[in-house]
Each structure stands twice: as structure tokens, then as C-alpha cells.
Amino acid sequence: MGDHPATHPSPLPSAPAELQRRYGERWKIALESSCGVWSAERRSADGKSLRVIIAHSGAEMIGKLEVIEGVPS
């Protein structure tokens, strides 16, 4: 106990904000609040293909999108 102030780790960014910041320009990201499932959707430029990713948490979605886009953690 003493003269040293308590140090607290910086809070992690919220998953919704982080998802939008990192991927919002390329993916349509949504949270289905009734069941708590995250989705990310991206259409091809010609509109003929659709890619949909599903995750149980925002953190899981970030991990999946990192792998898909080849972004190092």
C-alpha cells in the first residue's frame, strides 16, 4: 500500500466500434440482438456473389475477418 498509484490496463475498444473502424468500408456488419449473433456481408462488384460470415461475438467476428482478409493480429 503506498505511494504508487494503481495502474489499470487501458480498456479494450468495443467490438462494434472496432469492427466498423477496421471493416465497415468493405463489409456490412450487423448484430442480431434477439439471438446475439454477428454477421458480416460483402457482395462482389458485379453483384453475382455474396459472402456471409457468422460469429457468436464481436471478438470472434474480428478474428474471422482478420483471417479472411489476411490481416495479422
VOTORSE-893345 format. One record per residue: residue in three letters; x, y, z of N, C-alpha, C, O in turn. Coordinates in pm, whole numbers, plus 32768, in hexadecimal, padded with zeros to 4 digits. Atoms other than C-alpha are relative to their C-alpha. Last residue first. Layout:
N
ALAXYZXYZXYZXYZ ...
This chain:
73
SER803E7FDA7F817EA87C1C722C8054806680488030809180B5 PRO7FC2803A7F8A7F317C1770C87FBD8033807F7F9180A68084 VAL7FCA7F997FA97E347C726FBC80417FBD807880017F6B80BB GLY7F7080107FF67E027B6A6EAF8044806B805380B7808D803B GLU7FBF7F9280457CA67BE56E5580987FF8800980DD804C7FD1 ILE80337FF480897BFB7A9D6EA7804D80697FB2806E80557F3D VAL7FD28074804E7CD27A5E6FDB7FD7800F7F6D80297FF97F13 GLU7F6E7FF7800C7CA07BBC706680367F8E7FAB808C7FA37F55 LEU7FE47FA0806B7B2C7BA17017809680167FEF80C4802C7F7F LYS8022803D80817B117A6470E78020805E7F8C805580337F26 GLY7FA2806B80207BCA7AFA720D7FE67FC17F7980447FA97F2C ILE7F817FBE80227AFA7C3A720980677F977FD880AD7FA87F75 MET800F7FC9808779BF7B6571FC808080477FD580AB80387F62 GLU7FF68070805F7A317A9A732A7FF680337F71803E80037F19 ALA7F73802880037A6D7BDE73EA80157F8C7FA080787F8A7F57 GLY7FB77F9E805079137C5C738D80937FDB7FF380CE7FEB7F89 SER7FD87F887FB678787B1F74118048805F7FA1807580387F35 HIS804C7FF57F8377BD79EA73968025807A80537FDF809B80B2 ALA7FB080157F8778367A07722F7FA88014807A7F4280588075 ILE80507FFE7F85779F79F170D0805E7FE4807680B87F91806D ILE7FB6803B7F91784E7A486F887FA9800F807D7F6E80798093 VAL803A7FE57F7D778E7A886E47804F7FB4806980697F3C805B ARG7FB780487F9878257AA26CEA7FC7802B80867FBB80A380A1 LEU80187FCB7F7A77447AFF6BC8804D7FAA806280467F30805E SER7FD880577F92778D7ACD6A597FF0804A8084800180C4808D LYS8022808D801976EF7B4F691C80297FA2807180037F2D8072 GLY807C80277FBD76E07CBD69817FDA7F6E7FF17F6E7F45801C ASP80668019806677E67D24687E7F7B7FD3803C7F197FC17FF3 ALA80197F85804D78BF7DC869887F937FEC7F977F4680487F7C SER7F9B7FE5806578A17C956A677FD8807E7FB27F6480A77FB4 ARG80258026808877BF7CAB6B95807380207FA180C0807D7FB7 ARG7FBB7FB5806A78367CB06CFC7FD67FC87F797FDA7F4F7F62 GLU802A8020808977787C4D6E35804E80567F9E806380CE7FB5 ALA7FB87FA5805977E77C3D6F9F7FE17FD27F737FEC7F5C7F53 SER7FEF8025808D77067BA070A38050806C7FB9804A80E27FDC TRP7FC77F9A805877057B9F721F80047FCC7F7180197F557F5A VAL7FA780328069761F7ABF72EB802C80767FA87FDB80C97F7F GLY7F757FE07FE275897B34743480657FCE7F9B80D97FB87FBF CYS7FB7807C7FE5743C7A81740A80958017801880DE7FB88035 SER805880647FC273447BA2741E80497F7D801F80247F37807E SER800B7FF37F6F74547CA773E67FA97F9480417FBF7F7280B5 GLU808B80297FEF74B47C37728A7FE87FFA8096800B7F9880D8 LEU801680557F8C75F87CFA72747F6C7FE480097F1B80408015 ALA80797FF07FAF76547D89712280017F9F807680417F358072 ILE7FF7804A7F8277827DC770457F85801C80547F5B808F8062 LYS80787FD37FB9776E7E2A6ED57FF87FA9807E7FE07F308075 TRP806280627FD178D37DEC6E647F888047803E7F9880AE807F ARG80048073805A79D27EAF6D977F937F9C80237F6B7F4C7FCE GLU80027FD4808C79C1800E6E297FEF7F8C7F9F7FC07FA07F2F GLY80807FC5802979587F8F6F7F7FF980327F717F8C803A7F38 TYR803C804780727A857EA96FA67F8380407FC67F4F80107F62 ARG7FA9805580527B827F3F70957FC07FD37F7D80027FCD7F15 ARG7F847FBA80247AC88065712B80547FAF7F9E80867FE37F3B GLN801E7F96806079747FBD711F807F80487FD2808F80667F5C LEU802D803E807E79F47E8071C47FE5806B7F968010805C7F24 GLU7F89803780407AB17F4972CA7FDD7FBE7F7B80257FCF7F18 ALA7FB07F8F8033797F80187321807A7FCE7FB3809C80037F4A PRO80477FBE806F78A27EE3733D805180727FC4805780807F49 ALA8002804F807B79AE7E2374037FB480457F907FE680497F20 SER80788052800B79E27F31750680007FB97F7A802C7FF17F16 PRO80677FBE804E7B487FA275257F877FA67FF57F947F2C7FF4 LEU7FFE802C808B7C027EF876407F95804C7FB37F2D806D7FEC PRO80718052802A7C1D7FC4777C800E7FD97F6D803F80267F1B SER805C7FB280537D79803977D17F8C7FA77FD77FA07F317FBA PRO7FEB800B80907E127F6578E27F9B80577FB67F2C806F7FE6 HIS806B8050803C7DF57FEE7A41801B7FF67F6B804280597F2D THR80017FFC80927F1580707B0E7F957FA17FCF7F877F318001 ALA802E807D803D7EE480C17C7B800280107F697FDA80777F33 PRO808B8000802D7FB081EA7CEA7FDD7F7A7FC080327F397F84 HIS800D8018809180EF819A7DA27F6D80027FD97F1B7FBD8016 ASP7FEE7F85804C8128823D7EF67FEC7FEE7F697FF280507F1F GLY7FA37F987FE680A681327FCB7FF880707F9E7F8F80A57F7A MET80577F8C800080008000800080598077800080B4807E8054 
